[in-house]
Amino acid sequence: MKQIVVVDDEPVIRDVLTALFESEGYAVRTAADGLAALEVVAEQPPDLVIADIIMPRLDGWGLLASLREQYPEIPIILLSATFRGQPPNGAILVAKPFDVDHLLATVGRELNRTAGAE
């Protein structure tokens, strides 16, 4: 079972994404900010990380930089209501509010891409 870590400071977003991905057969762990996410990832590296950009303590940019240093193979999807453009370090950007089908397709594509690289 593929594992996803969902990182967002809004509990409702974490809950919605957890329910969505679990209904698709993924195992989901969550974190409320980037620092907590680094701990969750260190316990057991996931197959994919989805993170909001604007969060307290360590934002999505800082999380992205830290994960790229320690776990360069993990795909990272960043969620943002404000940032538009190409995120650095090979991350994928999905705009909030997100289209569920688009998000699921993006997750599936990234997981399949990394599975093919193994």
Residue frames as a rotation matrix with the C-alpha (Angstrom) as fourth column:
MET 1
0.581 0.814 0.000 0.00
0.814 -0.581 0.000 0.00
0.000 0.000 -1.000 0.00
LYS 2
-0.213 -0.645 0.734 1.43
0.601 -0.679 -0.422 3.38
0.770 0.351 0.532 -1.02
GLN 3
0.107 0.160 -0.981 1.98
0.957 -0.284 0.058 5.84
-0.269 -0.945 -0.184 1.83
ILE 4
0.021 -0.003 1.000 1.24
0.482 -0.876 -0.013 9.56
0.876 0.482 -0.017 1.63
VAL 5
-0.437 -0.120 -0.892 2.07
0.850 -0.379 -0.365 12.24
-0.294 -0.918 0.267 4.20
VAL 6
0.260 0.611 0.748 -0.38
0.667 -0.673 0.318 15.17
0.698 0.417 -0.582 4.19
VAL 7
-0.516 -0.522 -0.679 0.95
0.841 -0.460 -0.285 18.39
-0.164 -0.718 0.676 5.72
ASP 8
-0.234 0.479 0.846 -1.40
0.300 -0.792 0.532 21.31
0.925 0.379 0.042 6.35
ASP 9
-0.984 -0.176 0.003 -1.99
0.061 -0.356 -0.933 23.59
0.165 -0.918 0.361 9.32
GLU 10
-0.335 0.935 0.115 -5.76
-0.935 -0.345 0.084 23.50
0.118 -0.079 0.990 8.73
PRO 11
-0.682 0.061 0.729 -7.30
-0.315 0.875 -0.368 20.40
-0.660 -0.481 -0.577 10.37
VAL 12
0.412 0.911 0.029 -10.23
-0.318 0.174 -0.932 20.41
-0.854 0.375 0.362 7.93
ILE 13
0.437 -0.332 -0.836 -7.90
-0.889 -0.019 -0.458 20.20
0.136 0.943 -0.304 4.93
ARG 14
-0.687 -0.714 0.138 -5.92
-0.727 0.670 -0.149 17.38
0.013 -0.203 -0.979 6.57
ASP 15
-0.385 0.617 0.686 -9.14
-0.224 0.659 -0.718 15.51
-0.895 -0.430 -0.115 7.32
VAL 16
0.639 0.652 -0.410 -10.57
-0.519 -0.028 -0.854 15.96
-0.568 0.758 0.320 3.81
LEU 17
0.149 -0.668 -0.729 -7.33
-0.931 0.153 -0.331 14.86
0.333 0.728 -0.599 2.14
THR 18
-0.750 -0.385 0.538 -6.95
-0.588 0.761 -0.274 11.91
-0.304 -0.521 -0.797 4.52
ALA 19
0.037 0.863 0.503 -10.49
-0.197 0.500 -0.843 10.70
-0.980 -0.068 0.189 3.75
LEU 20
0.666 0.195 -0.720 -9.96
-0.707 -0.143 -0.693 11.22
-0.238 0.970 0.043 0.01
PHE 21
-0.151 -0.839 -0.523 -6.68
-0.910 0.324 -0.257 9.31
0.385 0.438 -0.813 -0.19
GLU 22
-0.709 -0.033 0.705 -7.77
-0.453 0.788 -0.418 6.52
-0.541 -0.615 -0.573 2.17
SER 23
0.365 0.915 0.173 -10.87
-0.343 0.305 -0.888 6.01
-0.865 0.265 0.425 0.00
GLU 24
0.653 -0.225 -0.723 -8.47
-0.735 0.041 -0.677 5.51
0.182 0.974 -0.138 -2.93
GLY 25
0.923 -0.206 -0.325 -6.52
0.229 0.973 0.034 2.83
0.309 -0.106 0.945 -1.05
TYR 26
0.003 -0.954 0.300 -3.56
0.006 -0.300 -0.954 4.86
1.000 0.004 0.005 0.19
ALA 27
0.283 -0.052 -0.958 -2.21
0.951 0.145 0.273 4.82
0.124 -0.988 0.090 3.74
VAL 28
0.292 -0.079 0.953 -2.13
0.194 -0.971 -0.140 8.38
0.936 0.226 -0.268 5.08
ARG 29
-0.022 -0.308 -0.951 -0.19
0.993 -0.115 0.014 10.03
-0.114 -0.945 0.308 7.88
THR 30
0.618 0.357 0.701 -0.55
0.486 -0.874 0.017 13.71
0.618 0.330 -0.713 8.70
ALA 31
-0.389 -0.677 -0.625 1.35
0.915 -0.362 -0.178 16.64
-0.106 -0.641 0.760 10.16
ALA 32
0.620 0.718 -0.317 0.26
0.718 -0.682 -0.138 20.17
-0.315 -0.142 -0.939 11.07
ASP 33
0.816 -0.409 -0.408 3.43
-0.479 -0.874 -0.081 21.94
-0.323 0.262 -0.909 9.92
GLY 34
0.597 -0.622 -0.507 6.77
-0.475 0.236 -0.848 21.36
0.647 0.747 -0.155 8.26
LEU 35
-0.380 -0.774 0.507 8.69
-0.884 0.142 -0.445 20.54
0.273 -0.618 -0.738 11.44
ALA 36
0.064 0.493 0.868 6.16
-0.644 0.684 -0.341 17.90
-0.762 -0.537 0.362 12.44
ALA 37
0.902 0.281 -0.329 6.27
-0.428 0.466 -0.774 16.55
-0.064 0.839 0.541 8.88
LEU 38
0.078 -0.953 -0.293 10.03
-0.768 0.130 -0.627 16.08
0.636 0.274 -0.722 9.05
GLU 39
-0.501 -0.196 0.843 9.52
-0.790 0.501 -0.353 13.90
-0.353 -0.843 -0.406 12.16
VAL 40
0.489 0.779 0.394 6.77
-0.468 0.615 -0.635 11.87
-0.737 0.126 0.664 10.47
VAL 41
0.790 -0.246 -0.562 8.89
-0.516 0.228 -0.825 11.34
0.331 0.942 0.053 7.36
ALA 42
-0.240 -0.959 0.150 11.96
-0.884 0.152 -0.442 10.38
0.401 -0.239 -0.884 9.43
GLU 43
-0.076 0.296 0.952 9.95
-0.711 0.653 -0.260 7.66
-0.699 -0.697 0.161 11.23
GLN 44
-0.137 0.072 0.988 9.10
0.545 0.838 0.015 6.01
-0.827 0.541 -0.155 7.92
PRO 45
-0.777 -0.195 -0.598 9.75
-0.308 -0.712 0.631 7.71
-0.549 0.675 0.494 4.58
PRO 46
0.219 0.952 0.216 6.52
-0.061 0.234 -0.970 7.83
-0.974 0.199 0.110 2.55
ASP 47
-0.151 -0.167 0.974 6.00
0.897 0.390 0.206 7.34
-0.415 0.905 0.091 -1.15
LEU 48
-0.236 0.155 0.959 4.76
0.603 -0.750 0.270 10.93
0.762 0.643 0.084 -1.58
VAL 49
-0.548 0.085 -0.832 4.35
0.700 -0.498 -0.512 14.15
-0.458 -0.863 0.213 0.43
ILE 50
-0.001 0.591 0.807 1.57
0.681 -0.590 0.433 16.70
0.732 0.550 -0.402 -0.10
ALA 51
-0.340 -0.236 -0.910 2.12
0.891 -0.390 -0.232 19.98
-0.300 -0.890 0.343 1.74
ASP 52
0.843 0.533 0.072 0.58
0.538 -0.834 -0.126 23.42
-0.007 0.145 -0.989 2.01
ILE 53
0.015 -0.859 0.512 3.03
0.575 -0.412 -0.707 26.26
0.818 0.305 0.488 1.38
ILE 54
-0.276 -0.079 0.958 1.89
-0.488 -0.847 -0.210 28.67
0.828 -0.525 0.196 4.09
MET 55
0.597 0.357 -0.718 2.24
0.413 0.630 0.657 27.04
0.687 -0.689 0.229 7.53
PRO 56
0.805 -0.326 0.496 3.67
-0.581 -0.603 0.546 28.03
0.121 -0.728 -0.674 10.91
ARG 57
0.597 -0.669 0.442 7.08
-0.187 0.420 0.888 26.96
-0.780 -0.613 0.126 12.25
LEU 58
-0.652 -0.752 0.098 8.37
-0.054 0.175 0.983 25.56
-0.757 0.635 -0.155 8.93
ASP 59
0.215 0.790 -0.575 6.52
-0.687 -0.295 -0.664 26.46
-0.694 0.538 0.479 5.74
GLY 60
0.866 0.246 0.436 6.21
0.088 0.783 -0.616 24.38
-0.493 0.571 0.656 2.60
TRP 61
0.745 -0.657 -0.115 9.30
-0.394 -0.294 -0.871 25.95
0.539 0.694 -0.478 1.01
GLY 62
-0.052 -0.779 0.625 11.45
-0.998 0.014 -0.065 25.03
0.042 -0.627 -0.778 4.02
LEU 63
0.352 0.271 0.896 9.95
-0.391 0.912 -0.122 21.56
-0.850 -0.307 0.427 4.11
LEU 64
0.999 0.026 -0.030 10.66
-0.037 0.327 -0.944 21.12
-0.015 0.945 0.328 0.40
ALA 65
0.380 -0.925 0.018 14.29
-0.721 -0.308 -0.621 22.16
0.579 0.223 -0.784 0.84
SER 66
-0.139 -0.420 0.897 14.80
-0.920 0.390 0.041 19.84
-0.367 -0.819 -0.441 3.83
LEU 67
0.584 0.430 0.689 13.15
-0.194 0.897 -0.396 16.87
-0.788 0.097 0.608 2.14
ARG 68
0.931 -0.268 -0.247 15.15
-0.238 0.067 -0.969 17.35
0.277 0.961 -0.002 -1.05
GLU 69
0.032 -0.966 0.258 18.38
-0.936 -0.119 -0.332 17.22
0.352 -0.231 -0.907 0.97
GLN 70
-0.408 -0.195 0.892 17.43
-0.747 0.632 -0.204 14.13
-0.524 -0.750 -0.404 2.96
TYR 71
-0.185 0.478 0.858 15.03
0.313 0.857 -0.410 12.27
-0.932 0.193 -0.308 0.65
PRO 72
-0.616 -0.124 -0.778 15.55
-0.521 -0.676 0.520 13.45
-0.591 0.726 0.352 -2.94
GLU 73
-0.980 0.193 -0.057 13.55
0.088 0.667 0.740 10.55
0.181 0.720 -0.671 -4.36
ILE 74
-0.435 0.872 -0.223 10.25
0.726 0.193 -0.660 11.38
-0.533 -0.449 -0.717 -2.61
PRO 75
-0.455 0.370 0.810 7.78
0.603 -0.541 0.587 13.21
0.655 0.755 0.023 -4.88
ILE 76
-0.644 0.230 -0.730 6.43
0.547 -0.529 -0.649 16.42
-0.536 -0.817 0.215 -3.33
ILE 77
-0.187 0.683 0.706 3.20
0.739 -0.376 0.559 18.17
0.647 0.626 -0.435 -4.24
LEU 78
-0.904 -0.116 -0.412 2.74
0.364 -0.716 -0.595 21.68
-0.226 -0.688 0.690 -2.89
LEU 79
0.050 0.975 0.218 -0.72
0.970 -0.099 0.221 23.16
0.237 0.200 -0.951 -2.37
SER 80
-0.789 -0.330 -0.518 -1.20
0.473 -0.865 -0.169 26.93
-0.392 -0.378 0.839 -2.53
ALA 81
0.379 0.924 0.050 -4.00
0.839 -0.321 -0.440 29.44
-0.390 0.209 -0.897 -2.82
THR 82
0.747 -0.093 -0.658 -1.57
-0.082 -0.995 0.048 32.26
-0.660 0.018 -0.751 -3.59
PHE 83
-0.276 -0.948 -0.157 1.58
-0.369 -0.046 0.928 31.02
-0.887 0.314 -0.337 -5.36
ARG 84
0.902 0.406 0.145 1.47
-0.013 0.361 -0.932 30.55
-0.431 0.839 0.332 -9.10
GLY 85
0.379 -0.805 -0.457 4.37
-0.916 -0.256 -0.310 29.42
0.133 0.536 -0.834 -11.20
GLN 86
0.513 -0.315 -0.799 6.89
-0.027 0.924 -0.382 26.60
0.858 0.217 0.465 -11.22
PRO 87
0.908 -0.211 0.362 8.06
-0.384 -0.073 0.920 25.58
-0.168 -0.975 -0.147 -7.75
PRO 88
0.085 -0.972 -0.220 11.75
-0.966 -0.026 -0.257 24.78
0.244 0.234 -0.941 -7.32
ASN 89
-0.608 -0.572 0.551 13.43
-0.734 0.670 -0.114 21.42
-0.304 -0.473 -0.827 -6.78
GLY 90
-0.879 0.181 -0.440 11.11
-0.172 0.742 0.648 19.38
0.444 0.645 -0.622 -8.96
ALA 91
-0.716 0.699 -0.008 8.02
0.197 0.191 -0.962 19.86
-0.670 -0.690 -0.274 -6.78
ILE 92
-0.592 0.659 0.464 4.58
0.628 0.017 0.778 19.92
0.505 0.752 -0.424 -8.36
LEU 93
-0.942 0.329 -0.070 2.17
-0.220 -0.761 -0.611 22.78
-0.254 -0.560 0.789 -7.63
VAL 94
-0.434 0.897 0.081 -1.57
0.771 0.323 0.548 22.25
0.466 0.300 -0.832 -7.25
ALA 95
-0.779 0.166 0.605 -3.66
-0.234 -0.972 -0.035 25.38
0.582 -0.169 0.796 -6.75
LYS 96
-0.630 0.660 -0.408 -6.18
0.709 0.277 -0.648 25.70
-0.315 -0.698 -0.643 -3.93
PRO 97
0.204 0.533 0.821 -9.05
-0.650 0.701 -0.293 25.28
-0.732 -0.474 0.490 -4.14
PHE 98
-0.782 -0.611 -0.122 -8.04
-0.521 0.533 0.667 22.07
-0.342 0.585 -0.735 -5.83
ASP 99
0.261 0.763 -0.591 -10.03
-0.922 0.379 0.082 19.93
0.287 0.524 0.802 -8.20
VAL 100
0.354 -0.081 0.932 -10.24
-0.619 0.727 0.298 16.47
-0.701 -0.682 0.208 -6.61
ASP 101
0.924 0.028 0.382 -9.89
0.232 0.753 -0.616 14.61
-0.305 0.658 0.689 -9.89
HIS 102
0.674 -0.725 0.142 -6.85
-0.265 -0.417 -0.870 16.68
0.689 0.549 -0.473 -10.88
LEU 103
0.168 -0.612 0.773 -5.22
-0.986 -0.108 0.129 16.12
0.004 -0.783 -0.622 -7.48
LEU 104
0.540 0.087 0.837 -5.84
-0.293 0.952 0.090 12.36
-0.789 -0.294 0.540 -7.62
ALA 105
0.964 -0.196 0.180 -4.48
0.240 0.343 -0.908 12.20
0.117 0.919 0.377 -11.16
THR 106
0.462 -0.832 0.307 -1.38
-0.623 -0.551 -0.555 14.15
0.631 0.065 -0.773 -10.13
VAL 107
0.188 -0.348 0.918 -0.78
-0.872 0.372 0.319 11.87
-0.452 -0.861 -0.234 -7.14
GLY 108
0.763 0.171 0.624 -1.26
0.034 0.952 -0.303 8.76
-0.646 0.253 0.720 -9.28
ARG 109
0.890 -0.452 0.060 1.08
0.012 -0.108 -0.994 10.06
0.456 0.886 -0.090 -11.97
GLU 110
0.247 -0.841 0.482 3.84
-0.877 -0.405 -0.258 10.91
0.413 -0.359 -0.837 -9.46
LEU 111
0.257 -0.118 0.959 3.55
-0.665 0.698 0.264 7.56
-0.701 -0.706 0.100 -7.69
ASN 112
0.900 0.093 0.426 3.63
0.220 0.746 -0.629 5.68
-0.376 0.659 0.651 -11.00
ARG 113
0.739 -0.672 0.048 6.62
-0.342 -0.436 -0.832 7.73
0.580 0.599 -0.552 -12.18
THR 114
0.028 -0.763 0.645 8.65
-0.998 -0.055 -0.022 6.90
0.052 -0.644 -0.764 -9.07
ALA 115
0.499 0.186 0.847 7.53
-0.350 0.937 0.001 3.25
-0.793 -0.297 0.532 -9.12
GLY 116
0.989 -0.105 0.108 8.88
0.140 0.371 -0.918 2.99
0.056 0.923 0.382 -12.67
ALA 117
0.465 -0.863 0.197 12.23
-0.660 -0.486 -0.573 4.41
0.590 0.137 -0.796 -11.56
GLU 118
0.377 -0.290 0.880 12.79
-0.802 0.373 0.467 1.65
-0.463 -0.881 -0.092 -8.99
